[in-house]
Amino acid sequence: MEFSNPPDSEIRSILANPATVAVVGCSDNPARDSLRIAKLLKRRGFKVIPVNPQLGADALKGELGETCYPDLASIPEPVQMVDVFRRSEFVPEVAEQAIAKGAKILWCQLDVIHPAAARRAQEAGLTVVMDRCPAIEYARLF
């Protein structure tokens, strides 16, 4: 079965209803898309929790106001959306963590594509958006 993204109405609803989002692969480098998108989501009302095992807990406190965690399981609160800024080969692992965390949405950024992991997440009840960027979708849908 080929993967297809949810309809625009569902993507618009995701972006219009701020929730807690874990940004997996969030960088502390201001030039990186992951940090720019994390800041955009924060400006749009989302609570943004950075996830990056290479960074210390306080690495993004100044930028995002939240503790950085090494993985989804370490986050001590519920997460509604997982935004993935990792290479496609890491999506299955992130999808399994998102399922275990009880997330409702798995969002994979531009060029982050893994149909088998998407199917697994969908079978577990998650809405999956793949190969899309929230900034582009905001501009397109609002």
Phi, psi and chi 1 to 4 in degrees:
 res  aa     phi    psi   chi1   chi2   chi3   chi4
   1 MET       -  130.5  178.6  174.5   92.2      -
   2 GLU   -81.4  143.3 -167.6  171.5  -52.4      -
   3 PHE   -78.4  141.4  175.1   82.6      -      -
   4 SER  -139.0  143.2   63.6      -      -      -
   5 ASN   -69.2  158.7  -82.5  -53.2      -      -
   6 PRO   -62.3  162.4   -8.4   15.4      -      -
   7 PRO   -64.4  158.7   18.5  -25.6      -      -
   8 ASP   -52.8  -36.9  -75.7   -9.2      -      -
   9 SER   -60.9  -37.5   59.5      -      -      -
  10 GLU   -73.7  -39.7 -164.2  168.4  -13.8      -
  11 ILE   -64.3  -41.9  -67.9  173.2      -      -
  12 ARG   -60.3  -42.7 -175.1 -177.7  -60.8  109.4
  13 SER   -62.8  -40.8  176.9      -      -      -
  14 ILE   -59.2  -47.8  -69.6  167.3      -      -
  15 LEU   -75.4  -23.8  -64.1  173.8      -      -
  16 ALA   -85.7  -11.0      -      -      -      -
  17 ASN  -120.0   83.5  -66.0  -67.6      -      -
  18 PRO   -54.2  140.4  -25.5   35.0      -      -
  19 ALA  -144.1 -170.6      -      -      -      -
  20 THR   -87.0  125.2  -60.2      -      -      -
  21 VAL  -123.3  131.8   58.0      -      -      -
  22 ALA   -96.8  124.4      -      -      -      -
  23 VAL   -99.5  101.5  178.3      -      -      -
  24 VAL   -83.1  121.2  176.8      -      -      -
  25 GLY    93.5   17.6      -      -      -      -
  26 CYS   -64.5  131.1 -165.7      -      -      -
  27 SER   -98.8  157.4  174.8      -      -      -
  28 ASP   -95.8    5.0   58.0   -6.7      -      -
  29 ASN   -88.8  116.1  178.9  -16.5      -      -
  30 PRO   -60.6  -18.5   -8.5   13.9      -      -
  31 ALA   -81.5  -11.9      -      -      -      -
  32 ARG   -84.4  141.8  -60.1  -62.9  -60.7  -98.9
  33 ASP   -58.3  -36.1  -72.2  -21.0      -      -
  34 SER   -58.9  -42.9   60.6      -      -      -
  35 LEU   -72.4  -38.8 -176.2   54.3      -      -
  36 ARG   -61.5  -43.1  -74.5 -158.5  -53.0  -93.4
  37 ILE   -71.2  -38.0  -63.6  -54.8      -      -
  38 ALA   -58.6  -43.2      -      -      -      -
  39 LYS   -67.4  -38.5  -70.5  165.0  112.4  176.3
  40 LEU   -61.4  -46.5  171.6  124.5      -      -
  41 LEU   -61.7  -40.4  -70.0  170.2      -      -
  42 LYS   -62.0  -45.0 -175.7  172.1  173.2   64.1
  43 ARG   -61.1  -29.8  -76.9 -167.1  -50.9  -86.6
  44 ARG   -84.9    5.1  -61.9  -74.3 -176.6  168.5
  45 GLY   102.9   -3.2      -      -      -      -
  46 PHE   -74.7  147.5  -74.8   78.8      -      -
  47 LYS   -87.6  119.0  178.5  175.8 -176.4  175.9
  48 VAL  -108.3  119.0  178.0      -      -      -
  49 ILE  -110.4  115.4  -60.0  174.7      -      -
  50 PRO   -75.5  142.9   23.9  -27.9      -      -
  51 VAL  -128.7  116.3  176.7      -      -      -
  52 ASN  -163.4  112.7 -172.7  -33.3      -      -
  53 PRO   -67.6  -13.1   23.5  -30.7      -      -
  54 GLN   -85.3  -12.7  -50.2  -55.8  -43.3      -
  55 LEU  -106.9  152.2  -60.7  178.2      -      -
  56 GLY   -75.5  165.8      -      -      -      -
  57 ALA   -57.1  -34.8      -      -      -      -
  58 ASP   -96.9    6.6  -66.5  -25.6      -      -
  59 ALA   -57.9  -33.3      -      -      -      -
  60 LEU  -119.1   15.3  -69.0  160.2      -      -
  61 LYS   -57.3  -43.0  -84.7 -103.8 -162.8 -126.8
  62 GLY   -67.1  -38.1      -      -      -      -
  63 GLU   -78.4  -44.0  -61.8  -78.9    0.3      -
  64 LEU  -118.2  -11.1  -60.4  172.1      -      -
  65 GLY    73.3   17.6      -      -      -      -
  66 GLU  -133.9  153.8  -62.5  -69.1  -23.0      -
  67 THR   -68.6  142.4  -61.8      -      -      -
  68 CYS   -92.4  133.7 -175.3      -      -      -
  69 TYR  -113.4  153.2  -67.2   93.9      -      -
  70 PRO   -75.3  -23.2   24.9  -31.8      -      -
  71 ASP  -161.0  170.8   53.7   38.8      -      -
  72 LEU   -64.1  -38.5  -67.9  175.7      -      -
  73 ALA   -61.3  -26.6      -      -      -      -
  74 SER   -77.4  -16.2  -60.1      -      -      -
  75 ILE   -71.3  123.2  -60.5  171.4      -      -
  76 PRO   -83.1   10.8   30.4  -34.2      -      -
  77 GLU  -136.6  165.3   63.6 -171.9  -86.4      -
  78 PRO   -64.4  148.9  -17.6   28.6      -      -
  79 VAL  -126.7  125.4  169.6      -      -      -
  80 GLN   -85.8  -35.8  -73.6   75.2   41.3      -
  81 MET  -130.9  140.9 -176.8  165.0  103.0      -
  82 VAL  -116.5  118.1  175.5      -      -      -
  83 ASP  -104.5  119.4 -170.9    2.8      -      -
  84 VAL  -102.2  117.6 -175.4      -      -      -
  85 PHE  -114.9   49.2  -82.2   94.4      -      -
  86 ARG  -123.8  162.8  -57.0 -104.9   -4.1 -115.3
  87 ARG   -62.9  154.0  -69.1 -169.2  -45.5  -93.0
  88 SER   -52.4  -35.7  -63.7      -      -      -
  89 GLU   -64.8  -17.4   68.5 -128.2   43.0      -
  90 PHE   -92.8   -5.8  -65.1  106.6      -      -
  91 VAL   -62.1  -40.7  173.6      -      -      -
  92 PRO   -57.1  -42.8  -27.4   36.2      -      -
  93 GLU   -64.5  -44.2  176.1 -173.1  -11.7      -
  94 VAL   -65.6  -40.1  175.6      -      -      -
  95 ALA   -60.6  -44.1      -      -      -      -
  96 GLU   -62.9  -40.6  -69.4  -59.6  -29.7      -
  97 GLN   -64.4  -39.5  -71.9 -177.4   22.7      -
  98 ALA   -64.9  -41.7      -      -      -      -
  99 ILE   -61.7  -48.8  -67.9  164.3      -      -
 100 ALA   -62.1  -33.2      -      -      -      -
 101 LYS   -75.9  -18.3 -173.3   69.1 -174.8  165.7
 102 GLY    86.1   20.2      -      -      -      -
 103 ALA   -63.3  156.1      -      -      -      -
 104 LYS  -102.8  -22.3  -56.3  -68.3  179.1 -133.7
 105 ILE  -134.3  133.1  -58.7  155.0      -      -
 106 LEU  -114.7  113.8  179.2   66.8      -      -
 107 TRP  -112.6  118.7 -173.2  -60.6      -      -
 108 CYS  -106.7  128.6  -63.1      -      -      -
 109 GLN   -67.2  176.3  -72.7  -66.5  -31.8      -
 110 LEU   -51.4  134.2  -69.4  174.2      -      -
 111 ASP    68.0    9.0  -61.1  -38.2      -      -
 112 VAL  -102.7  100.8  179.8      -      -      -
 113 ILE  -134.4  125.0  -57.5  165.0      -      -
 114 HIS  -151.7   88.1 -161.0  -68.2      -      -
 115 PRO   -56.2  -38.2  -26.1   35.2      -      -
 116 ALA   -65.6  -42.4      -      -      -      -
 117 ALA   -66.6  -36.7      -      -      -      -
 118 ALA   -62.6  -45.3      -      -      -      -
 119 ARG   -60.8  -44.1  -84.8 -168.4  -58.5  -79.2
 120 ARG   -59.2  -44.8  167.2   75.8  178.9  107.6
 121 ALA   -64.9  -42.2      -      -      -      -
 122 GLN   -62.3  -42.6  -73.5  174.0  -37.4      -
 123 GLU   -61.1  -29.1  -71.3  164.9    1.4      -
 124 ALA   -85.3    0.5      -      -      -      -
 125 GLY   100.0    5.0      -      -      -      -
 126 LEU   -85.3  146.9  -81.7   75.2      -      -
 127 THR   -81.8  133.0  -61.6      -      -      -
 128 VAL  -119.7  129.1  179.5      -      -      -
 129 VAL  -118.9  126.9  179.1      -      -      -
 130 MET  -128.5  145.5 -122.8  178.9    1.3      -
 131 ASP    60.5   38.9 -166.3   24.6      -      -
 132 ARG  -135.5  152.7  -62.7  -84.7  178.8   96.0
 133 CYS  -116.8  129.1  173.4      -      -      -
 134 PRO   -56.0  -37.5  -25.4   34.0      -      -
 135 ALA   -62.5  -44.0      -      -      -      -
 136 ILE   -66.6  -40.7  -66.6  168.9      -      -
 137 GLU   -67.2  -38.8  -63.4  -55.0  -58.3      -
 138 TYR   -57.7  -49.8  -92.0  115.9      -      -
 139 ALA   -61.6  -36.4      -      -      -      -
 140 ARG   -78.4  -36.7 -171.6  172.8   70.3   82.0
 141 LEU  -100.7  -14.6  -63.3  170.5      -      -
 142 PHE  -118.9      -  -69.4   96.5      -      -
